[in-house]
Amino acid sequence: MTTDNRTEDQKVAAVRASMTMAGYTMTAQDEHDIRRMFRGEITGDEAVLQAMERDGYGNSTRARELRERIAKAKGAQ
């Protein structure tokens, strides 16, 4: 496994560049969530679920699937 020696700001800049190339503009909330993921405060699944809930998709099939996957992952710890 390769060690990533970039700073958090450099990693965020790389994500922003990738999102821009894909045609998406990173919001302040996106950046906040990304930084929390880099710090290990939340997982990618948790960040996606939170974004879905903010956008009104908290009762969707995909949100339910994410909740199940998150619960299983936490149970395995």
Backbone as numpy.savetxt, mean C-alpha at the origin, in Angstrom:
# Nx Ny Nz CAx CAy CAz Cx Cy Cz
19.18 -12.42 -1.54 18.34 -11.25 -1.54 19.23 -10.01 -1.54
18.88 -9.05 -2.35 19.65 -7.82 -2.46 19.16 -6.79 -1.45
20.09 -6.14 -0.79 19.74 -5.09 0.17 19.45 -3.80 -0.58
18.38 -3.14 -0.20 18.01 -1.86 -0.80 18.51 -0.74 0.11
19.55 -0.06 -0.30 20.16 0.97 0.52 19.61 2.37 0.27
18.53 2.46 -0.52 17.95 3.78 -0.78 17.26 4.31 0.47
17.21 5.62 0.58 16.48 6.24 1.67 14.98 6.11 1.40
14.19 6.37 2.42 12.74 6.33 2.25 12.30 7.33 1.17
12.89 8.53 1.18 12.54 9.54 0.18 12.87 9.06 -1.23
13.99 8.36 -1.38 14.36 7.84 -2.70 13.39 6.76 -3.16
12.97 5.93 -2.24 12.00 4.89 -2.58 10.66 5.50 -2.98
10.23 6.51 -2.22 8.96 7.18 -2.55 9.07 7.82 -3.93
10.21 8.45 -4.23 10.41 9.07 -5.54 10.33 8.02 -6.65
10.85 6.83 -6.40 10.79 5.77 -7.40 9.34 5.31 -7.63
8.57 5.20 -6.55 7.17 4.82 -6.68 6.42 5.91 -7.43
6.67 7.18 -7.09 6.01 8.30 -7.76 6.32 8.27 -9.26
7.58 8.01 -9.62 7.96 7.96 -11.03 7.22 6.82 -11.75
7.14 5.67 -11.11 6.43 4.53 -11.72 4.96 4.85 -11.91
4.36 5.47 -10.91 2.94 5.81 -11.00 2.71 6.85 -12.10
3.61 7.81 -12.20 3.50 8.84 -13.24 3.60 8.21 -14.62
4.54 7.29 -14.79 4.70 6.62 -16.09 3.45 5.81 -16.44
2.72 5.36 -15.41 1.50 4.59 -15.64 0.29 5.50 -15.81
0.51 6.81 -15.71 -0.58 7.75 -15.93 -1.35 8.13 -14.68
-0.80 7.86 -13.51 -1.48 8.14 -12.25 -0.71 9.20 -11.49
-1.39 10.15 -10.88 -0.75 11.16 -10.06 -0.85 10.75 -8.60
0.29 10.66 -7.93 0.31 10.27 -6.53 -0.30 11.38 -5.67
-1.24 11.00 -4.82 -1.85 11.95 -3.90 -1.04 11.98 -2.60
-1.33 12.96 -1.76 -0.69 13.04 -0.45 -1.02 11.80 0.38
-2.25 11.31 0.26 -2.64 10.10 1.00 -1.87 8.89 0.47
-1.70 8.80 -0.85 -0.90 7.70 -1.42 0.50 7.71 -0.82
1.12 8.89 -0.80 2.48 8.98 -0.26 2.51 8.59 1.21
1.53 9.02 1.97 1.45 8.66 3.39 1.37 7.14 3.55
0.49 6.51 2.75 0.33 5.06 2.81 1.61 4.34 2.41
2.26 4.82 1.37 3.50 4.19 0.90 4.58 4.27 1.97
4.71 5.42 2.60 5.69 5.57 3.67 5.39 4.62 4.84
4.12 4.46 5.17 3.74 3.53 6.24 4.11 2.09 5.86
3.95 1.74 4.59 4.35 0.41 4.14 5.86 0.23 4.25
6.63 1.22 3.81 8.08 1.14 3.90 8.55 0.99 5.35
7.83 1.59 6.29 8.20 1.53 7.70 7.70 0.25 8.37
6.92 -0.54 7.64 6.40 -1.78 8.20 5.20 -1.60 9.09
4.57 -0.41 9.03 3.40 -0.15 9.86 2.15 -0.83 9.32
2.05 -0.98 8.00 0.93 -1.65 7.35 1.48 -2.47 6.18
0.70 -3.44 5.77 1.06 -4.23 4.59 0.44 -3.60 3.35
0.86 -4.07 2.21 0.25 -3.61 0.96 -1.23 -3.92 0.92
-1.61 -5.11 1.39 -3.03 -5.47 1.43 -3.82 -4.51 2.31
-3.24 -4.15 3.46 -3.94 -3.22 4.35 -4.08 -1.84 3.72
-3.04 -1.40 3.02 -3.11 -0.09 2.36 -4.17 -0.09 1.27
-4.23 -1.16 0.50 -5.25 -1.25 -0.57 -6.64 -1.27 0.04
-6.83 -2.05 1.09 -8.14 -2.12 1.74 -8.55 -0.75 2.27
-7.64 -0.05 2.90 -7.96 1.28 3.42 -8.35 2.23 2.29
-7.63 2.17 1.18 -7.96 3.02 0.03 -9.34 2.67 -0.52
-9.64 1.38 -0.60 -10.95 0.95 -1.08 -12.05 1.45 -0.14
-11.81 1.36 1.15 -12.80 1.84 2.11 -13.01 3.34 1.98
-11.93 4.09 1.81 -12.04 5.55 1.64 -12.85 5.90 0.40
-12.72 5.07 -0.64 -13.40 5.33 -1.91 -14.80 4.71 -1.98
-15.26 4.13 -0.88 -16.61 3.60 -0.83 -16.77 2.16 -1.30
-15.67 1.43 -1.38 -15.73 0.03 -1.83 -15.48 -0.95 -0.69
-15.71 -0.52 0.53 -15.44 -1.35 1.69 -16.31 -2.59 1.81
-17.44 -2.61 1.11 -18.33 -3.77 1.17 -18.23 -4.64 -0.09
-17.26 -4.36 -0.92 -17.12 -5.11 -2.17 -16.56 -6.51 -1.91
-16.71 -7.36 -2.89 -16.16 -8.72 -2.80 -14.66 -8.66 -2.60
-13.99 -7.81 -3.33 -12.53 -7.71 -3.22 -12.12 -7.25 -1.83
-12.85 -6.32 -1.23 -12.54 -5.85 0.12 -12.70 -7.00 1.13
-13.75 -7.78 0.96 -13.95 -8.93 1.86 -12.80 -9.93 1.70
-12.38 -10.16 0.47 -11.25 -11.08 0.23 -9.98 -10.57 0.90
-9.75 -9.27 0.79 -8.56 -8.69 1.42 -8.62 -8.83 2.93
-9.77 -8.59 3.52 -9.92 -8.74 4.97 -9.59 -10.17 5.41
-10.06 -11.14 4.64 -9.78 -12.55 4.96 -8.28 -12.83 4.86
-7.65 -12.34 3.80 -6.21 -12.57 3.61 -5.40 -11.89 4.71
-5.80 -10.68 5.10 -5.11 -9.96 6.17 -5.25 -10.72 7.48
-6.46 -11.19 7.76 -6.70 -11.95 9.01 -5.87 -13.23 9.04
-5.80 -13.93 7.91 -4.99 -15.15 7.84 -3.52 -14.84 8.07
-3.03 -13.76 7.47 -1.62 -13.38 7.62 -1.31 -13.02 9.08
-2.22 -12.34 9.71 -2.00 -11.96 11.12 -2.09 -13.18 12.02
-2.92 -14.16 11.66 -3.02 -15.38 12.43 -1.78 -16.25 12.33
-1.06 -16.10 11.22 0.15 -16.89 11.00 1.35 -16.34 11.75
1.24 -15.13 12.27 2.39 -14.50 12.94 2.64 -15.05 14.29
